[in-house]
Amino acid sequence: MPPINTEAVEMMLRDHKHLLQLIQRIEDQCTPNDRPERCRDCPEPQRGVCHGNIEQLIRAFVEATLKHNLTESAFMEGVLPTVDRVAHNRAHMEIAQQLKEIRVVFSGDGNGIQAIEGIARVRQTLLSHFKEHDQLLEFHIAQSVLADGYDNPALQPTG
């Protein structure tokens, strides 16, 4: 495969790994064994630090996810059939909606426990997304390389 397409797939896989690591870091802010029912059940100093960490990690996760979705959308052009591209983008919108709901709830009451539980649901959605949509995109990128079909400027060789 020409390097640019290999790099595109590798970039997607690196992003997936990074997103899952961010989810794990969010979940690790409050371990299941020590997890209270509500954040206000924790001592105030711990709650403040935890709240700040969760807020910062959620923001980083949202930004990384949106950036990844834009990158994938660029890779899809001229590579994926329209019906698959539409389904893939619809799946991106579903993930974005879940993230929005987490941010709204978290900013409303500051309950990090609910945010962590929401992030756990996003993990499942992402894993399904990787399997149902991203593997197909990776396949089509590889096929466009084999066919030497560079209809997508994002996949054009740069040398």
N, C-alpha and C positions, 0 to 999 in steps of 0.2 A: 504494500500500500504506500502511496506517496505520503511523506511525513505530515503534511497538513491535516489529512484525514485521520491519521493515527493520533495526531495531537488533539483533534477535536474529540475523539472518543475518550482519550486519556483525560482530557479536561473534564468531560462529563463525569467520568468515574471518580476523579479527584473531588469534584464538587459533591457527589453523592456521599463519599466518605466523610468529607468535611461537615456536611449537613447532619449526618448521623452522629458525628462526634459532638456537634453543638447540642443536639437533642440529649445526648448522654450527659453532657456537662450541666444542662438545665435540670435534668432528673436527679443528678448527684447533689444538687443544692440542698435537697431534703431527702435523706435516705428513707426508704420504706419502713425500716425497723424503728426509726426514731420519729417518723412523720406523725405529727399531730393531725387532728381533724381539720383544724383551722390555723392559720398563721398566728392569730392573736393568742393562741395557746402556748406559743414559744416566748421565752424571756425577751424583753424589749431590745437589748443590744444585739442579740442574735437575729431577731426579726428584721431589724434595720439593715444589717449587712446582707442577710439572705434576700430581702426584698430588692435591694440595689443590684445584687448579683443576678437575680432572676430577670429583672427588668433589662439590664444590660445584655444578658445572653439572649433573651427573646428578641431584642432589637437587632442584635447581630444575626440571629437566625433568620428573621424576616428579611433583612437586607440581603443576606447570602442566598436565600431562596428566590427572591425576586430577581436578583442578578442571574442566578442559574437559569431561571425560567426564560429570561430575555435571551441568554446565550443559546439555549435550546431552540427557541423560536427562530433565531437567526439561522441555526443549522438546518432547520426543517425546510426552509424555503427551497423549492426546486428539487428536494430530495424525497420528502414524504408525499404520498398521494394526498389530495385535498381532504378526503374523508378522515384519514389518519391524523393529519395536521389539525383539523378542527377538533377531533376527539382529544388529542394531546393538549391543545390549548384550553379546552373545556376542563380537563383534569387540572391544569395549572390554576384555573380560576377557582376550582373547588378547594385546592390547597390554600390559595390566597384568602378565601372566605373563612376557612378554619383559623388561619392566623389572625385575621381581623377579629374574629369572635374572641380569641384568647386575649388579644390586646385590649379589647373593649371591657371584658370582664375584669382583667387584671388592673387596668387603670381605674375602673369603677370602684372596686372594693379592696384592691391590693392583696387578694388572696392568692398567694403563690402556689398553694396546694392545688387549687383549681387550674392554675396555669400549667403546672406540671402534668396534671391529668390530661389537660387539653393537648399538650405537647406529645404525650404518649399516644393519643389518637392520631395526631399528625404523623408520627413515626409510622403507624400502620398504613396510613394513606400514602405516604411517600414510598414505602416498600412495595405496595401494590403498583404505584405509579412507575417505579423503576422497572418492575417486571412487565407490566402491560404496555407501557408507552416508550420508555427509554430504550429498552432492548430492541424494540422495533426500529427506533430512530438509528441506533447504532448499526443495525443490520442494513438499513437503507443507505447510511453513509458509506459503509463498506461496499455495498453494491454499486454506488455511484462511482467509487474509486475504480472498481473492477471494470466498469463500463467506460471509465475515463470520462464520466459525465459531470462536468463542473458547471452545472446550471446555477449553483449557489455561490455567490461571491464570498461568503464566509468560509467556504471550503477551497477556495482557489489557492494553488501554490503561489508562494510569495517570492520565490527566487527566480 
